[in-house]
């Protein structure tokens, strides 16, 4: 389990949406990297750094969606509207930096934002609750998108989706939820 920010050093100091988004984006990125590592440790191989970043990107979008679902429940509209775009910008900047190293220059941040918008539309109709976490369809969507970006050999192994549905999506959601309890601003 990666080390995640679980609390603020000066707990009584109010945080801006940008500060919260920055902390959450680092946690999401770490959890996404951990998800990739667990997939590879289970024998699901990626062939290139670009494929690894695809997997990290899908996990990151999943995490951002879970943050948005939690924000809908706990924040007023203005606070949520400040938090989510900032979170996506921070994640897109992380993706831009990493993609430039792996794939060279390009509009990687814009591609990440477009991918977030497309996947969020699919995730929007899926079940989620704070008590039980992501529902089966939400986990299945993540499993399908991750399976699609694995190597050709891995795509032929149908149980990668099952592994993501049963293990990685719920574990990711639980770990992120723990940090959201203390990092999410109270509105």
Residue, then its C-alpha position, 0 to 999 in steps of 0.5 A: x500500500x503506498x503512503x498516502x496523505x491522510x491529514x493536514x499538518x495544521x488541521x485548523x488552517x482552511x485549505x483552498x480547493x487547489x491545495x486539496x486537489x493537489x493532495x488528492x491528485x498525489x494520492x490518486x496517482x500513487x494509488x494508480x501506480x500501486x494498482x498497476x504494480x499489483x496487476x503486473x505482480x499478478x502476471x498481467x503484463x504491459x509492454x511499454x511505458x505508454x501502456x503503463x501510463x494508460x493503466x495509470x490514467x484509467x485508475x486516475x480517472x476512476x479515482x477522480x470520479x470517486x472524489x466527485x461522487x463523494x464531493x456531491x454528498x459532502x460539499x455545496x455546489x460552489x465548493x465542488x465546482x472549485x475542487x473537481x476542475x482543479x483535481x483534473x488539472x493536477x492529474x492532467x499535469x502529472x500525466x503530461x509530465x509522464x507522457x512527455x518522458x514516455x512518448x515525447x511532446x504532445x497534448x497529453x494533458x488535453x487528451x487526459x481531460x477528454x478521456x476523463x470527460x468520456x469515461x465520466x459519462x459512462x461512470x455517471x450511470x453506475x452505482x456508488x455509495x459511500x458505505x459500500x463503495x463502487x457498484x459492480x457496473x462501475x468496477x466493470x467499466x474500470x476493468x474493461x478500460x484497463x483490459x483494453x489497454x493491456x498487451x494483445x496477449x493479456x486481452x485474450x485472458x478474460x480474467x483481467x477484468x474479473x481481477x480488477x472488478x473483484x480486487x483492484x477497484x474495491x481496494x483502490x476505492x477503500x484506500x482513497x476513501x480513507x484519505x478523503x475523510x480527512x482531506x476533503x473540505x467540510x462545507 
